[in-house]
């Protein structure tokens, strides 16, 4: 492991993750600060709510890409293919999204970028693909069952380290999953309080009556 290359990669990963996509789209498309609208979060869910389906979808995709690029293109460019290096780069990218240097270290909740780093890691380490698939399935199932993005995200984050252990993922990957879980649960603390009070926003589907 080249410590200099790793340090440079981690810094670049953080800066890539720090790009405030939802904030930029809000300014460009509607000349508004997305932090002052909807839930106030700078993630894809609030972008859907405030900016609309099209811009929200693009924000989601770009936030995911912010996670994929560091653990694939960036890691490969610096020859950092070992599990520990990839984990450090991945966590740096998600930390950048959650605490962006460009907006006073206040960012999103990290779910899309976490998905991105997991997708990138699954490209690098095929053994993680089943873990990614099952964690994603957990999110999809709970989202369509209950209609809460936050609940689905929290559950998928909690399941992730368990899946890492069950499928004998490399130890650094398990530790990364624990860190990402802590990040996501911590960033969703306000959602957890609203869920407990029955005040969380639910996504309504055409095939289900509003509750």
MARKEDO-305195 format. One line per field, with one value per residue (C-alpha): x, y negated, z. Coordinates in steps of 0.1 Angstrom, whole numbers, always signed. Layout:
% residues N
c1: c(X / ...)
c2: c(Y / ...)
c3: c(Z / ...)
***
This chain:
% residues 211
c1: c(+0 / +14 / +4 / +10 / -12 / -38 / -39 / -42 / -70 / -89 / -87 / -99 / -127 / -138 / -139 / -158 / -183 / -186 / -200 / -235 / -255 / -289 / -279 / -264 / -295 / -317 / -297 / -295 / -330 / -351 / -327 / -334 / -314 / -328 / -317 / -345 / -372 / -389 / -371 / -340 / -319 / -294 / -302 / -322 / -354 / -357 / -347 / -376 / -399 / -387 / -374 / -395 / -392 / -368 / -342 / -346 / -337 / -306 / -296 / -300 / -279 / -251 / -250 / -246 / -219 / -201 / -196 / -187 / -160 / -137 / -136 / -132 / -116 / -97 / -85 / -74 / -56 / -35 / -31 / -50 / -69 / -65 / -96 / -84 / -75 / -108 / -127 / -108 / -116 / -153 / -158 / -141 / -165 / -196 / -182 / -178 / -215 / -226 / -203 / -194 / -166 / -183 / -213 / -200 / -197 / -235 / -246 / -270 / -278 / -255 / -277 / -273 / -235 / -233 / -251 / -226 / -195 / -211 / -217 / -182 / -168 / -190 / -173 / -139 / -147 / -174 / -179 / -198 / -224 / -247 / -244 / -253 / -282 / -297 / -292 / -309 / -337 / -343 / -346 / -369 / -392 / -396 / -401 / -429 / -444 / -445 / -438 / -411 / -378 / -362 / -373 / -361 / -328 / -322 / -332 / -309 / -280 / -286 / -288 / -256 / -230 / -250 / -248 / -211 / -206 / -229 / -212 / -177 / -167 / -132 / -129 / -123 / -155 / -174 / -159 / -169 / -204 / -206 / -193 / -217 / -246 / -236 / -234 / -268 / -286 / -271 / -280 / -316 / -320 / -347 / -365 / -364 / -381 / -408 / -414 / -418 / -444 / -462 / -452 / -429 / -437 / -450 / -447 / -481 / -484 / -513 / -521 / -524 / -547 / -533 / -530)
c2: c(+0 / -34 / -57 / -89 / -76 / -65 / -99 / -117 / -93 / -97 / -135 / -134 / -109 / -133 / -162 / -142 / -131 / -168 / -180 / -193 / -181 / -188 / -223 / -230 / -218 / -239 / -270 / -264 / -252 / -273 / -298 / -284 / -270 / -235 / -235 / -260 / -239 / -206 / -186 / -208 / -178 / -180 / -145 / -129 / -125 / -162 / -170 / -148 / -167 / -203 / -201 / -174 / -139 / -146 / -166 / -144 / -113 / -131 / -141 / -105 / -91 / -117 / -111 / -74 / -81 / -102 / -69 / -47 / -69 / -70 / -32 / -23 / -49 / -67 / -36 / -20 / -51 / -50 / -12 / -8 / +25 / +39 / +41 / +16 / -11 / -7 / -10 / -42 / -57 / -46 / -61 / -93 / -97 / -91 / -115 / -141 / -138 / -139 / -168 / -187 / -212 / -234 / -242 / -245 / -208 / -202 / -178 / -149 / -117 / -95 / -68 / -72 / -78 / -47 / -27 / -41 / -30 / +5 / +7 / -3 / +22 / +49 / +42 / +45 / +75 / +98 / +116 / +85 / +86 / +109 / +86 / +55 / +74 / +85 / +51 / +34 / +60 / +51 / +14 / +21 / +45 / +21 / -9 / +7 / +23 / -9 / -38 / -54 / -61 / -67 / -34 / -15 / -33 / -27 / +10 / +16 / -1 / +21 / +53 / +44 / +54 / +85 / +96 / +89 / +113 / +139 / +140 / +139 / +105 / +93 / +78 / +42 / +45 / +55 / +26 / +3 / +15 / +8 / -28 / -34 / -20 / -45 / -73 / -66 / -60 / -91 / -112 / -99 / -107 / -133 / -108 / -82 / -107 / -115 / -78 / -72 / -101 / -89 / -122 / -109 / -117 / -86 / -81 / -72 / -46 / -44 / -9 / -18 / -41 / -71 / -65)
c3: c(+0 / -10 / +18 / -2 / -31 / -5 / +12 / -22 / -33 / +0 / -3 / -39 / -30 / -3 / -27 / -53 / -27 / -15 / -48 / -37 / -67 / -53 / -42 / -76 / -94 / -71 / -79 / -116 / -122 / -98 / -83 / -48 / -19 / -15 / +21 / +27 / +11 / +17 / +43 / +40 / +30 / +1 / -12 / -40 / -20 / -13 / -49 / -61 / -37 / -44 / -80 / -96 / -108 / -137 / -118 / -88 / -109 / -123 / -88 / -76 / -105 / -100 / -62 / -69 / -95 / -68 / -50 / -79 / -94 / -63 / -57 / -94 / -116 / -88 / -70 / -102 / -114 / -82 / -81 / -49 / -52 / -17 / +5 / +31 / +6 / -11 / +22 / +31 / -3 / +0 / +34 / +24 / -6 / +16 / +43 / +16 / +6 / +43 / +53 / +22 / +25 / -1 / +21 / +57 / +62 / +60 / +33 / +26 / +43 / +23 / +11 / -27 / -24 / -1 / -28 / -53 / -33 / -28 / -65 / -73 / -47 / -62 / -95 / -80 / -57 / -73 / -40 / -27 / -54 / -35 / -4 / -25 / -42 / -9 / +8 / -22 / -21 / +15 / +7 / -22 / -3 / +27 / +5 / -14 / +17 / +38 / +15 / +37 / +21 / +55 / +70 / +39 / +40 / +77 / +75 / +45 / +64 / +94 / +73 / +54 / +80 / +89 / +53 / +52 / +81 / +68 / +34 / +48 / +32 / +39 / +74 / +61 / +42 / +73 / +92 / +64 / +64 / +101 / +96 / +67 / +89 / +117 / +92 / +77 / +110 / +125 / +95 / +97 / +134 / +126 / +104 / +132 / +155 / +130 / +123 / +161 / +162 / +130 / +113 / +86 / +49 / +31 / -6 / -21 / -48 / -73 / -61 / -25 / -7 / +12 / +49)
***
